[in-house]
Amino acid sequence: MTLVMAGCGGGERSEAASPAVSRELEAGERLLANLRQLTFDGQNAEAYFSSDGTRLIFQRTGEAESCDQQYTVNVDGSGLRRVSNGLGRTTCGYYYENDDRILYSSTFHAGEACPPPPDYSQGYVWPLSDFDIYTSLPDGSDLRRLTTEEGYDAEATLSRDGKRIVFTSVRDGDLDIYTMNVDGSNLRRLTTTLGYDGGPFFSPDGSMIVYRTWHPSTPEERADYRRLLGQNTVRPSEMEIWVMNADGSEQRQVTHLGGANFAPFFHPDGERIIFASNHRDPHLRNFDLYLINVDGSGLTQVTTSGEFDSFPMFSPDGTKLVFASNRYGSVEGETNIFIADWVESDAK
């Protein structure tokens, strides 16, 4: 299943990053300290740590490209470098194999141009472009294609031991979660309920998977979901956080908040989940970060900015939190990467 894509290595482009800039936290952000801004223009999101905690990989649309490409940067803001090939659209980068390889999804096999935007006349929808999952060396060379199914294969992340990939796919006619070995073998479907199951991450010990989901519950909702899926789109306005065992068993709902709850990631203790939500007013783009116990108790607000805050990830040692935010943007809607110290007492 692994196909080597000759001549597709990225990494030839490098940008001199601005030094990280210290920023003021908002009132109430008591779990964070020493906030620093790492990017300063364009659209930057989904930044994830290397296993040694010294680097980040993230998706960026800057002056050099018309849609998201994969970049890496040191956690001090230096060494910004594009590592994808600049073609198509990419998403969801991740380090693995002791940081010797990276993983991300791209549409470039289906066309070198950016995929067309969805039809927003039917409301806010996410496009489900023809992504496949690729792996390469951290500089973008030695690019290999892991999936070849037609349609959406994306949102891929890895277990901490680097042995299993978890991802979202439409290969069986619905948006479901799958796992496979890092070479693409031993594919296993974990979810089967009609609806969107996505954004999966393993727990630190690899025993559980956290994910976001929306399952239509009425005939009208099911018909609308199937109609949009047939147009390669999904409506993300209502989602809740769920967890399951790594083999797909014991699927259970964690949040019951309403609105859009997404971008979940396990706290290093494996007992709590950090995620983004707009449940206080689902009609606004004001997403904040929240922490919750796996059993659904102990909801705690982490960020209080009036702007969009999302895509949180803890550093491997649990001392840092990286996230994307519209705060301090030079233009309205600009999304940048921020990193902060995580400071909490032993009391949960």
C-alpha positions as CSV (number, residue, x, y, z in Angstrom):
1,M,0.0,0.0,0.0
2,T,3.0,2.3,0.4
3,L,3.9,4.1,-2.8
4,V,7.1,6.2,-3.1
5,M,6.3,9.5,-4.8
6,A,9.5,10.4,-6.6
7,G,10.4,14.0,-7.0
8,C,7.7,15.3,-4.6
9,G,9.9,16.2,-1.6
10,G,9.3,19.6,-0.1
11,G,11.7,21.5,2.1
12,E,13.3,23.7,-0.6
13,R,11.6,26.8,0.8
14,S,12.6,28.4,4.1
15,E,11.5,31.6,5.8
16,A,13.2,33.6,8.5
17,A,10.8,33.5,11.4
18,S,10.2,36.5,13.6
19,P,11.4,35.8,17.2
20,A,8.6,34.7,19.5
21,V,6.9,37.7,21.0
22,S,5.6,37.7,24.6
23,R,1.9,38.5,24.9
24,E,-0.4,39.4,27.8
25,L,-2.9,36.7,28.9
26,E,-6.5,37.5,29.3
27,A,-8.1,37.8,32.8
28,G,-9.1,34.3,34.0
29,E,-6.5,32.4,32.0
30,R,-5.0,31.2,35.3
31,L,-3.8,27.8,34.0
32,L,-1.5,29.5,31.5
33,A,1.7,31.7,31.9
34,N,4.4,33.2,29.7
35,L,2.3,33.4,26.5
36,R,4.4,33.7,23.3
37,Q,3.3,34.3,19.8
38,L,5.2,32.2,17.2
39,T,3.7,33.2,13.8
40,F,2.6,36.7,12.7
41,D,0.8,36.6,9.4
42,G,-1.4,34.5,7.2
43,Q,-3.5,31.6,8.5
44,N,-1.7,29.2,10.9
45,A,-3.3,26.2,12.7
46,E,-3.1,22.7,14.1
47,A,0.4,22.9,15.5
48,Y,1.6,19.7,17.1
49,F,4.8,19.0,19.1
50,S,7.6,16.7,18.1
51,S,8.2,13.9,20.7
52,D,11.2,15.8,22.1
53,G,9.2,18.9,22.6
54,T,11.6,21.2,20.6
55,R,9.7,21.6,17.3
56,L,6.2,22.0,16.0
57,I,4.6,21.0,12.7
58,F,1.5,23.0,11.5
59,Q,-0.5,24.0,8.5
60,R,0.0,27.5,7.1
61,T,-1.3,29.7,4.3
62,G,1.1,32.6,3.9
63,E,2.2,34.9,1.1
64,A,4.0,32.0,-0.6
65,E,0.9,29.8,-1.2
66,S,-2.8,30.0,-1.9
67,C,-3.9,27.2,0.5
68,D,-2.5,25.3,3.5
69,Q,0.9,23.8,3.4
70,Q,2.9,22.0,6.1
71,Y,5.6,24.0,8.0
72,T,7.8,23.2,10.9
73,V,9.2,25.7,13.4
74,N,11.2,25.6,16.6
75,V,9.3,26.3,19.8
76,D,11.2,29.6,20.2
77,G,9.8,30.8,16.9
78,S,13.0,30.3,14.9
79,G,13.6,28.0,11.9
80,L,10.3,28.4,10.1
81,R,10.4,26.0,7.1
82,R,7.9,24.6,4.6
83,V,8.2,20.8,4.3
84,S,5.3,20.0,2.0
85,N,5.7,20.4,-1.8
86,G,3.5,23.5,-2.2
87,L,0.9,21.7,-4.3
88,G,-2.7,21.1,-3.5
89,R,-3.9,21.5,0.1
90,T,-2.4,19.8,3.2
91,T,-3.7,19.2,6.7
92,C,-2.9,17.6,10.0
93,G,0.9,17.2,10.3
94,Y,2.4,14.9,12.9
95,Y,5.9,13.8,14.0
96,Y,6.7,10.1,14.6
97,E,9.5,7.5,14.6
98,N,11.5,9.5,17.2
99,D,10.9,12.6,15.1
100,D,12.7,11.1,12.1
101,R,9.5,11.2,10.0
102,I,6.4,13.4,9.6
103,L,2.9,12.5,8.6
104,Y,0.2,14.7,6.9
105,S,-2.6,14.5,4.3
106,S,-2.5,16.2,0.9
107,T,-4.7,16.6,-2.2
108,F,-1.8,17.1,-4.7
109,H,-2.3,13.7,-6.2
110,A,-5.8,14.9,-7.4
111,G,-4.5,18.2,-8.7
112,E,-1.7,20.7,-8.2
113,A,-4.2,23.6,-7.6
114,C,-6.1,24.3,-4.4
115,P,-9.4,22.3,-4.3
116,P,-12.4,24.5,-5.0
117,P,-14.3,25.9,-2.0
118,P,-17.6,24.4,-1.0
119,D,-21.0,26.0,-1.8
120,Y,-21.7,28.2,1.2
121,S,-25.2,29.0,0.0
122,Q,-26.4,26.0,2.0
123,G,-24.8,27.3,5.2
124,Y,-21.4,26.9,6.7
125,V,-19.9,23.5,5.6
126,W,-16.5,21.9,5.6
127,P,-15.2,20.5,2.3
128,L,-14.2,16.8,2.2
129,S,-11.6,17.0,-0.5
130,D,-9.8,14.1,-2.0
131,F,-7.0,13.8,0.7
132,D,-4.6,10.9,1.0
133,I,-2.1,10.3,3.8
134,Y,1.6,10.9,3.2
135,T,4.8,10.4,5.1
136,S,8.2,12.0,4.6
137,L,11.4,12.9,6.3
138,P,11.2,16.1,8.4
139,D,12.7,18.1,5.6
140,G,10.0,16.9,3.2
141,S,12.1,14.5,1.2
142,D,11.4,10.7,0.7
143,L,7.6,11.4,0.3
144,R,5.5,8.2,0.5
145,R,1.8,7.7,0.0
146,L,0.1,5.5,2.6
147,T,-3.6,5.6,1.4
148,T,-4.9,5.3,-2.2
149,E,-8.7,5.1,-1.7
150,E,-10.8,7.7,-3.5
151,G,-12.1,10.5,-1.3
152,Y,-11.3,11.8,2.1
153,D,-8.5,10.2,4.1
154,A,-7.2,12.8,6.6
155,E,-7.1,14.0,10.2
156,A,-4.3,11.4,10.9
157,T,-2.4,11.2,14.2
158,L,-0.3,8.6,15.8
159,S,0.0,6.6,19.0
160,R,2.8,7.8,21.2
161,D,4.8,4.5,20.6
162,G,4.6,5.4,16.8
163,K,3.0,2.0,15.8
164,R,-0.6,2.9,14.9
165,I,-2.1,5.7,12.9
166,V,-5.7,6.8,13.6
167,F,-7.6,8.8,11.0
168,T,-10.9,9.7,9.4
169,S,-12.1,8.3,6.1
170,V,-15.1,8.1,3.8
171,R,-13.9,4.8,2.2
172,D,-17.0,2.9,3.4
173,G,-19.5,5.6,2.6
174,D,-19.6,7.5,5.9
175,L,-17.2,9.6,7.9
176,D,-15.7,7.1,10.3
177,I,-12.5,6.5,12.3
178,Y,-10.0,3.9,11.3
179,T,-6.6,2.7,12.6
180,M,-3.7,1.2,10.6
181,N,-0.1,0.4,11.1
182,V,2.4,3.1,10.1
183,D,3.1,1.3,6.8
184,G,-0.6,1.3,5.9
185,S,-1.3,-2.3,6.8
186,N,-3.7,-3.9,9.3
187,L,-6.6,-1.4,8.6
188,R,-9.4,-1.5,11.1
189,R,-12.7,0.4,11.1
190,L,-13.6,1.6,14.6
191,T,-16.9,3.6,14.2
192,T,-20.0,2.6,12.3
193,T,-22.8,4.9,13.5
194,L,-24.1,7.2,10.7
195,G,-22.6,10.7,11.1
196,Y,-19.3,12.5,11.4
197,D,-16.7,10.9,13.6
198,G,-13.3,12.7,13.3
199,G,-10.4,14.5,14.8
200,P,-9.1,11.5,16.7
201,F,-6.1,11.4,19.1
202,F,-4.7,8.5,21.2
203,S,-4.4,8.8,24.9
204,P,-0.8,9.0,26.2
205,D,-0.8,5.3,27.0
206,G,-2.5,4.4,23.7
207,S,-5.4,2.7,25.4
208,M,-8.1,5.2,24.4
209,I,-9.0,7.5,21.5
210,V,-10.8,10.9,21.9
211,Y,-12.7,12.3,19.0
212,R,-15.4,14.7,17.9
213,T,-18.7,13.5,16.5
214,W,-22.2,14.4,15.3
215,H,-24.8,11.6,14.7
216,P,-28.0,12.8,13.0
217,S,-31.0,11.7,15.0
218,T,-34.0,12.6,12.9
219,P,-35.0,11.5,9.4
220,E,-34.6,15.1,8.3
221,E,-31.1,15.3,9.8
222,R,-30.1,12.0,8.3
223,A,-31.3,13.1,4.8
224,D,-29.4,16.4,5.0
225,Y,-26.2,14.7,6.2
226,R,-26.3,12.1,3.4
227,R,-27.1,14.9,0.8
228,L,-24.1,17.0,2.0
229,L,-21.9,13.9,2.1
230,G,-22.8,13.2,-1.5
231,Q,-21.5,16.7,-2.3
232,N,-18.2,16.0,-0.3
233,T,-19.1,18.4,2.5
234,V,-20.2,18.1,6.2
235,R,-21.9,20.6,8.4
236,P,-19.8,21.1,11.6
237,S,-22.1,23.3,13.7
238,E,-23.1,20.6,16.2
239,M,-20.4,18.3,17.6
240,E,-19.7,16.7,20.9
241,I,-16.6,15.0,22.4
242,W,-16.5,11.2,22.7
243,V,-14.0,8.6,23.8
244,M,-13.6,4.9,23.0
245,N,-11.1,2.2,23.7
246,A,-8.3,1.9,21.1
247,D,-10.0,-1.2,19.6
248,G,-13.3,0.7,19.1
249,S,-15.1,-0.7,22.1
250,E,-17.0,1.2,24.8
251,Q,-17.8,4.3,22.7
252,R,-19.2,6.9,25.0
253,Q,-20.1,10.6,25.0
254,V,-18.0,13.0,27.2
255,T,-19.6,16.4,26.6
256,H,-23.3,17.4,26.5
257,L,-22.8,21.1,25.9
258,G,-24.4,21.9,22.6
259,G,-22.8,24.0,19.9
260,A,-19.5,22.9,18.2
261,N,-17.1,21.1,20.5
262,F,-14.0,19.9,18.6
263,A,-10.2,19.6,18.5
264,P,-9.9,17.4,21.6
265,F,-6.6,16.3,23.0
266,F,-5.7,14.3,26.1
267,H,-4.0,15.9,29.1
268,P,-0.7,14.1,29.9
269,D,-2.4,12.4,32.9
270,G,-4.7,10.5,30.5
271,E,-7.7,11.4,32.7
272,R,-8.7,14.7,31.3
273,I,-9.3,16.2,27.8
274,I,-8.7,19.7,26.5
275,F,-10.9,20.9,23.6
276,A,-12.4,23.9,21.9
277,S,-16.0,25.0,22.2
278,N,-18.5,27.7,21.4
279,H,-21.2,26.3,23.5
280,R,-21.8,29.6,25.4
281,D,-23.1,31.1,22.1
282,P,-23.1,28.6,19.2
283,H,-23.9,31.5,16.8
284,L,-20.5,33.1,17.4
285,R,-16.9,32.4,16.3
286,N,-15.8,32.9,19.9
287,F,-14.3,29.5,20.7
288,D,-12.5,29.0,24.0
289,L,-10.5,26.1,25.3
290,Y,-11.9,23.9,28.1
291,L,-10.7,21.1,30.2
292,I,-12.9,18.2,31.2
293,N,-12.6,14.8,32.9
294,V,-13.0,11.7,30.8
295,D,-16.2,10.9,32.6
296,G,-17.7,14.3,31.7
297,S,-17.3,16.0,35.1
298,G,-15.2,19.0,36.1
299,L,-15.6,21.3,33.1
300,T,-13.0,24.1,33.5
301,Q,-12.6,27.1,31.1
302,V,-8.9,27.5,30.1
303,T,-9.0,30.6,27.7
304,T,-11.2,33.6,28.0
305,S,-10.3,35.7,24.9
306,G,-13.1,37.1,22.9
307,E,-11.4,35.7,19.8
308,F,-11.1,32.2,18.3
309,D,-8.9,29.8,20.4
310,S,-8.6,26.2,19.3
311,F,-6.4,23.2,18.3
312,P,-4.7,22.7,21.7
313,M,-1.9,20.2,22.3
314,F,0.2,19.6,25.4
315,S,4.0,19.2,25.1
316,P,5.1,15.6,25.8
317,D,6.3,16.6,29.3
318,G,3.1,18.4,30.0
319,T,4.8,21.8,30.8
320,K,3.6,23.6,27.6
321,L,0.4,24.2,25.7
322,V,0.3,25.2,22.1
323,F,-2.8,26.4,20.4
324,A,-4.1,28.6,17.5
325,S,-5.8,31.9,18.1
326,N,-7.1,35.0,16.4
327,R,-5.9,37.1,19.3
328,Y,-3.3,39.8,18.5
329,G,-4.0,39.4,14.7
330,S,-2.8,42.2,12.4
331,V,-6.0,41.8,10.4
332,E,-9.4,40.5,11.4
333,G,-9.6,36.7,11.3
334,E,-5.9,36.1,11.2
335,T,-5.0,32.9,13.0
336,N,-1.5,32.5,14.6
337,I,0.3,29.9,16.7
338,F,0.8,30.6,20.4
339,I,2.6,28.7,23.1
340,A,2.3,29.0,26.9
341,D,3.5,27.4,30.1
342,W,0.9,25.1,31.6
343,V,0.6,26.0,35.3
344,E,-1.8,24.1,37.6
345,S,-1.6,22.8,41.1
346,D,-1.7,19.1,41.8
347,A,-5.4,19.5,42.6
348,K,-7.6,18.7,39.5
